[in-house]
Amino acid sequence: MTEALDLADNAAADHAVQAAAERLHTALVDNQPCAPIRDLIGERDINLAYAVQQQLNAHRLAAGATVVGRKIGATSAAVQQQLGVDTPDLGVLFDDMEYDASAPIDISGLLQPKVEGEIAFVLKADLAEGDLDLDQIAAAVDYAVAAIEVCDSRIEAWDISFADTVADNASAGGYVLGAERRTLDDFSPKDAAMTMTVTGQDDSVGTGAASLGDPLIALQWLARQARDLGDPLRAGQVVLSGALGPMRPAAPGADVELTIDGLGSVAISFSQKES
């Protein structure tokens, strides 16, 4: 099936969006992966996919979660080629997604987690008005910090098309921030080298240039897309600006350490509570 419905039929589109959001929400609440939702909305319809994401995230807001930031995904050419697209995607970070690096992450609260090494930006100004050129983007950054993103998919076996991952809040699971903060006066995101080690796996390595050529360009894309979607980036929010190297699976007992030149290191471990 190339496209699941005729978009001229608004009632059918609304029904498909609602059904897809409910499928994903049930997977989230039950902590059990679900089938892909592309049978409902097609593989690449970005408008329907973001409509599903908004409905899915509305469930979390209704349950008391608070938005604390955003994440950008599919920033590398390799991932875009895998998903058959030429554009990144975005998701929402909620207050219950931040993990404390001092304590193991209980993997039983996740479905099928993977980790990525990224540069996070914390904003000191809204990005809601103006041209959103790179000078404005850089001026809005309070500081940069090393971050491990814990990606997680509600879609069984990570069997995702672009629409699946967008609808599923860009496969957001959680994140951990490092302790060292650097302003852009003394840190160049584009040139920063990254190494992430995960127990029993090849190292994930890369540089800031892996994220759309420069994490600040990724932040600019995100700011413009978020504004177009009617929910611009705000001061105080955390932004995960995209993976600097390949994603790695996480399993119980895994130790993860991320080092980014200029931002220091952050480490996490994964545990599983006995039932």
C-alpha positions, 0 to 999 in steps of 0.5 A, spaced: 500 500 500 503 506 497 498 511 501 492 508 505 487 513 504 485 519 499 487 525 503 481 529 499 476 525 504 477 529 510 473 525 515 477 518 513 484 522 514 481 524 521 479 517 522 486 514 520 489 519 524 485 518 531 486 510 530 494 511 529 494 515 535 490 510 539 494 505 537 501 508 539 498 511 545 496 504 547 503 501 546 506 507 550 501 505 556 501 498 556 509 498 555 508 493 549 510 494 542 505 495 536 504 494 529 506 500 524 501 505 523 503 506 516 497 502 514 493 507 516 496 514 514 501 511 508 509 511 509 511 518 507 505 523 508 508 528 513 502 532 515 498 526 517 504 524 521 505 530 525 497 530 526 498 523 529 504 526 533 500 531 536 494 527 538 499 522 541 503 527 545 496 530 547 495 524 551 501 525 555 499 532 556 492 530 559 496 525 564 500 531 567 506 531 563 510 538 561 514 540 555 521 541 556 524 541 549 524 538 543 529 533 539 531 533 532 532 526 528 534 523 521 539 528 521 544 524 517 544 522 510 545 515 512 538 515 516 535 519 511 537 514 505 534 508 510 527 512 511 527 514 504 527 521 505 531 528 504 528 531 511 529 531 518 523 530 523 522 533 530 519 530 536 517 533 543 521 532 550 517 531 556 519 532 563 519 525 565 524 523 559 530 526 563 534 521 566 539 522 572 546 520 570 548 518 577 543 512 577 542 506 573 536 507 568 531 501 569 530 498 562 523 495 564 520 502 563 522 502 556 520 498 550 526 497 545 531 502 547 537 505 543 542 510 544 545 516 540 551 521 542 548 528 541 550 535 542 544 539 546 542 546 546 539 550 552 535 556 550 535 563 553 531 566 548 524 564 544 525 562 537 518 565 535 519 571 531 524 574 525 528 570 520 531 565 524 537 566 521 543 563 524 545 569 527 539 569 531 539 562 532 546 562 535 544 568 540 538 564 542 543 559 545 544 559 553 549 553 553 551 547 549 552 540 553 553 533 551 547 529 551 546 521 550 539 520 547 535 514 549 531 513 543 525 508 543 520 506 538 513 504 540 513 500 533 515 493 534 522 491 532 523 498 529 520 496 523 519 504 521 517 508 515 518 515 515 511 516 517 511 511 523 517 515 526 514 522 526 508 519 528 511 516 534 514 522 537 520 521 533 522 515 536 523 519 543 525 515 549 529 519 554 535 523 555 541 524 559 545 531 560 552 532 561 555 537 567 559 541 563 556 547 560 559 551 554 557 557 551 558 558 543 563 563 545 568 558 547 565 552 543 564 550 536 559 545 535 560 543 528 568 541 529 566 537 536 569 530 535 564 525 539 566 518 541 560 513 544 562 507 547 557 501 549 558 495 552 560 489 547 559 494 541 563 497 536 564 505 538 560 510 535 564 516 533 563 522 529 563 530 529 558 535 529 558 536 522 554 529 522 548 533 524 546 537 517 553 539 517 552 543 523 548 542 529 546 550 529 543 548 522 539 543 525 537 547 530 535 552 525 531 547 521 528 545 528 526 552 530 523 554 523 519 547 523 516 548 530 514 555 528 510 552 522 507 547 526 504 552 531 509 551 537 515 555 537 521 553 541 521 557 547 527 560 552 529 554 557 527 549 553 532 543 551 534 541 544 537 535 542 540 537 535 541 530 532 546 524 532 553 525 531 554 517 530 551 511 529 545 509 534 547 503 538 542 498 542 541 498 549 541 492 553 540 490 561 547 491 564 550 495 558 554 501 560 554 507 555 560 513 556 559 519 551 565 524 550 565 530 546 571 534 545 570 541 549 564 538 552 567 533 557 563 526 558 557 523 561 556 516 562 549 512 564 548 504 565 542 500 564 539 495 569 533 491 569 528 490 576 527 483 578 520 481 577 
